[in-house]
Amino acid sequence: MRVGEEQLVRALGAWRRPGVPLITALDEAIREAVIDGRLRTGSELPAERRFAAAVGVSRGTVTAALEGLRDGGWVRTRHGSASTLRLPDAAAEPLAPLTATGQTGLIDLRRAVPAAPRAAYREATLRAVERAGHLLTEDGEPGPGLPELRALLAERLTGQGLATRPEQILVTSGTRAAFALLCAHLRPRTAAVEVPTYFDALDVLRTQGARLTGCRVTTDGWDPDQLDAAFAAARGGLAYLVPDFQNPTGALMTAPTRRTVADLAARHRVTVVVDETMRELDLRDAPRPAPRIRHAVLIGSAAKGLWGGLRVGWIRGPAPLITALARHPLSAPLSAAPIQQLIAVELLGSTEPLLRSRRAELRTRRDHLSALLADDARWSFAVPPGGLALWLELNGIRAATVIERARRSGLALAPGPSFAADAALVRHLRVPYTPPPPVLDRVAAILDEVCRRTAAPR
C-alpha cells in the first residue's frame, strides 16, 4: 500500500511549528501520524523528491527526517525501494506514566519517572515464574540477594570497567532502600550533599539526624570551592552524589572533578555514596561512559531506565561492607522479593535494546520541549546531556507562585526548594520531558500563560 501525496499532506496536517527546525518538526509529525493511525504501518511513503514537493520543503530536509526515523525504527528503507512505515516495539507503549499525560485530569510531573515497558515486563515475568520452582523449595529468607542476580550485576559492572565480584553486591528493594540501609549502618553525623539534589535522599538523611552541608551544582557542573568546603565540613561522615546526569540539573561530572572528589574523600575520611540511577540515561549523540569515582560505594536500580515498580536495587562496595550490611537488622525488611529479583534477572540480562529505544525517544522529547521553551527572557536553562528533566531558572518569578497557578491549569511540578537542603532555589522548577509531544506542548503553553500574567518582585 502506497501513501499518496495528498493523503500524506492531510495526515501530517499543520506540522510546522514556530521556532522548531523543519527536520525535527517533520520527523515528529510523521511519528505522531503513525501512532494516531493517520498513516498506516506497512505503507510506503512517496519518493523523496515527490515527498518534498508535497510538503513544501527541500529534498535534503526530507532525507534528514527519514534518516532520523530510520534510526528510531519508524521507517525501513531497502536499497532501490520506497521507505516503509513501521511502529517500533517501544513506541507501542507509552514512555510516560498515565498520571503524566493528563488523561487522569492532571498532568502530574512532580516525579520524573518512566512508565513500565509492559510487553518486556510481562514476558520477563512469565519467564521468571516458569523457572521459579527452585525458589519455592527454599525458606524465602532474602539474604544478600539471589546468586544469579548478584552475578549478573557483577558481570555488568565488570564489563563497564569496574572489576566486581558477586560478594561485592547486595540486592535491595530499590535505590532508596539501598541508601537507607547504608545510612542506618554508617550512622553519619554529617553529610555533604549537592544543592540541588534528589529529595528522597534528603529525607533519608534528615530521618537519620545527619547535619547537612551543601555543595552548589548548576547545569554547568560542580563548584570546586564548595566541594572542598562541604567535604571538610562532613569530615568522618558521608557524601551523597549523583555525578551522572545529576537529578535535577542533568549535569555530568567531569573526569577531573571525579578525581578531586576521590582525593577530598580520602583527605577528610568521607564515605562517598554515588547514586547511579540516572547513569544509563545518556542522551548524547555519541554516548560514552564516564569514569567512576575511586573507592565510592555505588547504589543503583532500573527505576529510571525501566520502571520504578520493579522494586530491585543494589549496593556495590567492598566485600566486608557488603557482609556487614547483609547482617544489619534492616537488611531483610529492605530486601527485594525473590520473584522480583528473578524478573530483574530476565530484564537486565537483555535490556540494552530497550534502553537504546527509550534513550532515542527521550532525546526526541527533550529536544521538543527545549525548542518550545528556548529563547525566552522569562526563564533560562541548559539542554541536559542526559536524564529525564529540564532544570528551569525563572527570571523575576518565584517557583511557588508559578506552581500554584499552573496547578489551577492542570499542571503539577516540583519546586526548586524541595531539592535543596537549605530550602533555597526559590526560582527554580524541574520540568520532566517524559510525556509525548502533544502533552509537552500543553506544558509549555501553561508555563507561558502562567508566567505571562505573573509578576513578582525580585
C-alpha positions in Angstrom: 0.0 0.0 0.0 1.4 3.4 -1.0 0.7 6.7 0.6 -0.3 9.3 -1.9 0.9 12.9 -1.8 -2.5 14.3 -0.9 -3.0 11.7 1.7 0.4 12.5 3.2 -0.4 16.2 3.4 -3.8 15.5 5.1 -2.2 13.1 7.6 0.6 15.5 8.6 -1.8 18.5 8.9 -0.2 21.8 10.2 3.1 20.1 11.1 5.3 23.3 11.0 5.9 24.9 14.4 7.4 28.3 15.1 11.0 28.0 16.5 11.2 24.3 15.7 13.7 23.2 12.9 11.9 21.8 9.9 13.7 18.4 10.1 12.6 18.0 13.8 9.1 19.1 13.2 8.6 16.8 10.2 10.2 13.8 12.0 7.8 14.3 14.9 4.8 14.8 12.7 5.3 11.5 10.9 5.8 9.7 14.3 2.6 11.2 15.6 0.7 10.4 12.4 1.8 6.7 12.7 0.9 6.5 16.4 -2.6 8.1 15.7 -3.2 5.8 12.8 -3.4 8.6 10.2 -0.5 6.9 8.5 -0.7 3.1 8.5 2.3 0.9 9.3 3.4 -1.1 6.3 2.6 1.7 3.9 5.2 3.0 1.5 6.0 6.8 1.6 6.3 8.7 -1.7 9.7 9.0 -3.2 11.8 11.7 -1.5 11.5 14.2 -4.4 7.7 13.9 -4.5 7.5 13.9 -0.7 9.4 17.2 -0.5 7.3 18.8 -3.2 4.1 17.7 -1.4 5.0 19.2 2.0 6.9 22.2 0.6 10.4 21.6 1.8 13.7 20.7 0.2 14.6 17.2 -0.6 17.5 17.4 1.9 15.0 18.1 4.7 13.0 15.0 3.8 16.2 13.0 3.6 17.4 14.1 7.0 14.0 13.5 8.6 13.8 10.0 7.1 17.3 9.2 8.4 16.2 10.1 11.9 13.1 8.0 11.5 15.1 5.0 10.3 17.5 5.3 13.3 14.4 5.2 15.6 12.9 2.2 13.9 10.0 4.1 12.4 11.0 3.6 8.8 12.6 0.8 6.9 14.3 1.5 3.6 15.8 -1.1 1.3 18.1 0.0 -1.5 16.2 0.9 -4.6 12.8 0.6 -2.8 10.4 3.0 -1.1 10.6 3.8 2.6 8.1 1.7 4.5 6.4 2.9 7.8 6.6 0.8 10.8 5.9 1.1 14.6 8.9 0.4 16.9 8.1 -2.0 19.7 8.8 0.6 22.3 6.5 3.2 20.6 3.5 0.9 21.0 3.8 1.6 24.7 3.7 4.9 26.5 7.0 6.2 27.8 5.3 8.3 30.5 3.0 7.0 33.2 -0.7 7.8 32.8 -0.5 10.4 35.5 2.0 12.4 33.5 -0.2 12.5 30.3 -3.2 14.5 31.6 -5.6 11.6 30.9 -6.4 11.4 34.6 -7.3 15.1 34.8 -3.9 16.5 35.9 -0.5 16.5 34.1 1.4 15.4 37.2 5.2 15.9 36.7 6.2 16.1 40.3 8.2 12.9 39.8 10.4 12.3 36.8 9.7 8.7 36.1 9.0 6.4 33.1 6.1 4.0 32.6 6.7 0.3 32.6 7.9 -1.4 29.4 4.7 -3.5 29.5 5.5 -6.1 26.9 9.0 -6.7 28.0 8.0 -6.7 31.7 5.2 -9.3 31.1 7.5 -11.5 29.1 10.2 -11.3 31.8 7.6 -12.1 34.5 6.4 -15.2 32.6 9.9 -16.4 32.2 10.7 -15.8 35.8 7.6 -17.6 37.0 8.3 -20.6 34.8 11.7 -21.1 36.4 10.8 -20.1 39.9 10.3 -23.7 41.1 13.7 -23.9 42.9 12.8 -20.7 44.9 9.7 -22.4 46.2 11.7 -25.1 47.8 13.8 -22.6 49.8 12.9 -20.9 53.0 12.2 -17.5 51.4 14.7 -15.6 53.5 16.3 -12.9 51.3 19.9 -12.9 52.4 22.2 -10.6 50.3 20.3 -11.4 47.1 19.8 -14.2 44.6 23.2 -15.6 43.5 22.3 -15.2 39.8 21.3 -11.6 40.1 24.4 -10.7 42.1 26.5 -12.5 39.5 24.7 -10.7 36.7 25.2 -7.3 38.3 28.8 -8.0 39.0 29.3 -9.1 35.4 27.7 -5.9 34.1 29.9 -3.6 36.3 33.0 -5.6 35.3 32.1 -5.2 31.6 31.9 -1.4 32.2 35.4 -1.4 33.5 34.8 -1.7 37.3 36.1 -5.2 38.3 33.4 -6.6 40.6 32.8 -9.9 42.4 29.3 -11.1 43.3 30.2 -10.9 47.0 30.6 -7.1 46.5 26.9 -6.8 45.6 23.9 -6.6 48.0 20.4 -6.5 46.5 17.7 -4.2 48.0 14.2 -3.2 47.2 15.3 -0.1 45.3 17.8 2.8 45.4 16.1 4.5 48.4 16.2 1.3 50.3 19.9 0.9 49.4 20.7 4.4 50.7 18.5 4.0 53.8 20.4 0.8 54.7 23.8 2.4 54.2 22.8 5.4 56.4 21.4 3.1 59.1 24.7 1.2 59.1 27.1 4.1 58.8 25.1 6.5 61.0 26.7 9.6 59.6 26.6 12.7 61.9 27.4 14.9 59.0 26.7 14.6 55.3 27.8 16.5 52.2 25.0 16.8 49.6 24.6 18.6 46.3 22.4 21.7 46.1 20.1 20.8 44.5 19.8 17.0 44.9 17.2 14.2 44.9 14.6 15.0 47.6 14.2 11.4 48.7 17.9 11.2 49.6 17.4 14.4 51.7 14.5 12.8 53.6 16.6 9.7 54.4 19.5 11.8 55.7 17.2 14.0 57.8 15.5 11.0 59.3 18.9 9.7 60.2 19.6 13.0 62.0 22.6 13.9 59.9 23.7 17.5 59.7 23.7 18.5 56.0 26.3 20.7 54.3 25.7 21.7 50.7 27.7 22.0 47.6 26.3 24.0 44.7 25.6 22.3 41.4 24.4 24.0 38.3 23.8 22.8 34.8 27.4 23.8 34.2 28.7 21.4 36.9 30.0 21.3 40.5 31.5 24.3 42.3 35.1 23.2 43.2 35.4 25.6 46.2 32.1 24.4 47.7 33.1 20.8 47.1 36.2 21.3 49.2 34.3 23.1 51.9 31.4 20.6 52.0 33.8 17.6 52.4 35.8 19.4 55.1 32.5 20.1 57.0 31.5 16.4 56.6 34.8 15.1 57.9 34.3 11.5 59.1 30.8 11.3 57.6 29.2 10.7 54.3 28.7 12.4 50.9 25.8 11.6 48.6 26.5 12.5 45.0 24.7 11.9 41.6 27.6 12.6 39.2 25.9 11.0 36.1 23.1 13.3 34.7 22.5 14.7 38.1 19.0 14.9 39.4 17.6 17.5 38.9 20.1 19.6 36.9 21.1 16.9 34.4 24.8 17.8 34.8 27.5 15.3 34.1 30.6 15.4 36.3 33.9 15.8 34.5 36.7 13.3 35.0 39.0 15.9 36.8 36.2 16.7 39.2 35.7 13.0 39.9 39.4 12.7 40.8 39.1 15.8 43.0 36.1 14.1 44.8 38.1 11.0 45.4 41.1 13.0 46.8 38.8 15.0 49.1 37.1 11.9 50.4 40.5 10.3 51.2 41.7 13.5 52.9 38.6 14.0 55.0 37.7 10.4 55.6 34.4 10.8 53.9 32.4 7.8 52.5 31.2 8.7 49.1 27.9 7.2 48.1 27.2 7.6 44.4 23.7 7.2 43.1 23.9 5.7 39.6 20.1 5.5 38.9 20.5 8.0 36.0 23.7 6.7 34.6 22.2 4.7 31.7 20.1 7.7 30.5 22.9 9.2 28.4 21.2 11.2 25.7 24.3 12.5 23.9 24.7 11.6 20.2 27.8 9.6 21.0 27.3 8.2 24.5 30.4 7.2 26.4 30.6 6.0 30.0 32.2 8.4 32.4 34.9 7.1 34.8 33.7 6.2 38.3 34.8 7.9 41.4 37.6 5.9 43.0 36.6 3.9 46.2 33.0 5.2 46.1 30.1 3.0 47.2 27.6 2.6 44.4 23.9 2.4 44.6 21.6 1.9 41.7 18.4 0.4 40.2 16.4 0.2 37.0 13.8 2.7 38.3 14.6 5.5 35.8 15.7 3.5 32.8 12.9 0.9 33.0 10.3 1.2 35.8 10.1 2.2 39.4 7.7 -0.6 40.1 10.5 -3.1 39.6 11.5 -2.9 43.3 15.0 -4.1 42.8 18.1 -2.0 43.6 21.6 -2.8 44.7 24.7 -1.7 46.6 28.2 -2.2 45.2 31.1 -1.8 47.7 34.0 -3.6 49.4 33.1 -7.2 50.4 33.5 -6.6 54.2 31.0 -3.7 54.0 28.5 -5.8 52.0 28.8 -8.6 54.6 28.2 -6.2 57.4 25.2 -4.7 55.6 23.7 -8.1 55.0 23.8 -8.7 58.8 22.1 -5.5 59.6 18.6 -5.8 61.1 17.1 -3.6 58.4 18.7 -5.7 55.6 15.8 -8.2 55.4 13.0 -5.6 55.5 14.7 -3.5 52.8 15.4 -6.5 50.5 13.7 -7.3 47.3 11.2 -10.2 46.9 12.8 -13.3 45.3 10.3 -13.3 42.3 11.1 -9.6 41.7 14.8 -10.5 41.7 14.1 -13.2 39.1 12.2 -10.7 36.9 15.2 -8.3 37.2 17.5 -11.1 36.0 15.3 -11.6 32.9 15.1 -7.9 32.2 18.6 -6.8 32.9 20.1 -9.7 31.0 18.8 -8.3 27.7 18.0 -4.7 28.5 20.2 -2.8 26.0 17.8 -2.8 23.0 15.0 -1.5 25.2 17.2 1.2 26.8 18.5 2.2 23.4 15.0 2.8 22.2 14.0 4.7 25.3 17.0 6.9 25.1 16.2 7.7 21.5 12.6 8.7 22.4 13.7 10.7 25.4 16.2 12.6 23.2 13.4 13.5 20.9 11.2 14.7 23.7 14.0 16.6 25.4 14.7 18.4 22.2 11.0 19.1 21.6 10.4 20.7 25.0 13.7 22.6 24.8 12.7 24.1 21.4 9.4 25.1 22.9 11.0 26.9 25.8 14.1 28.3 24.1 15.0 32.0 23.8 12.5 33.2 26.4 13.6 36.0 28.7 11.3 34.7 31.5 13.5 31.7 32.2 16.8 30.1 31.3 18.0 26.5 31.1 20.7 24.3 29.5 19.8 21.3 27.4 21.0 18.4 29.6 23.2 15.7 28.2 21.1 13.1 29.9 18.4 12.4 32.5 14.7 13.0 32.5 14.1 16.7 33.0 15.0 20.3 32.3 16.1 22.4 35.3 14.4 25.8 34.7 15.6 29.0 36.4 12.8 31.6 36.4 13.7 35.3 36.0 12.0 37.5 38.5 9.3 35.0 39.3 9.1 32.7 42.3 8.6 29.0 41.7 5.9 28.7 44.3 3.7 31.3 42.5 4.1 29.6 39.2 3.4 26.1 40.6 0.3 27.3 42.4 -1.2 28.9 39.3 0.0 26.1 37.0 -1.9 23.6 39.2 -5.1 25.5 38.6 -4.5 25.0 34.9 -3.9 21.2 35.3 -0.1 21.0 35.6 1.8 19.9 38.8 5.6 20.4 39.0 8.2 20.1 41.7 9.7 23.4 43.0 13.3 24.1 43.5 13.3 24.3 47.3 12.2 20.6 47.6 15.6 19.7 46.1 17.6 21.9 48.4 19.0 21.1 51.8 18.6 24.7 52.8 15.2 25.4 51.1 16.9 27.7 48.7 16.4 27.7 44.9 13.1 29.5 45.1 13.2 30.5 41.4 13.8 27.0 40.0 11.5 24.3 38.6 12.1 20.8 37.4 10.2 20.1 34.2 10.3 16.4 33.1 10.2 15.7 29.4 8.8 12.2 29.6 5.3 12.9 28.2 4.5 12.7 24.5 5.0 15.9 22.4 1.3 17.0 22.4 1.4 16.9 26.3 4.7 18.8 26.2 3.0 21.4 24.0 0.4 21.8 26.7 3.1 22.0 29.4 4.9 24.8 27.6 1.6 26.6 26.9 0.7 26.5 30.6 4.1 27.8 31.6 3.8 30.6 29.0 0.3 31.6 30.2 1.2 31.5 33.9 4.5 33.4 33.6 2.9 36.0 31.3 0.4 37.0 33.8 2.6 36.5 36.9 4.6 39.4 38.2 6.7 39.1 41.3 9.4 41.3 42.8 13.0 40.1 42.7 
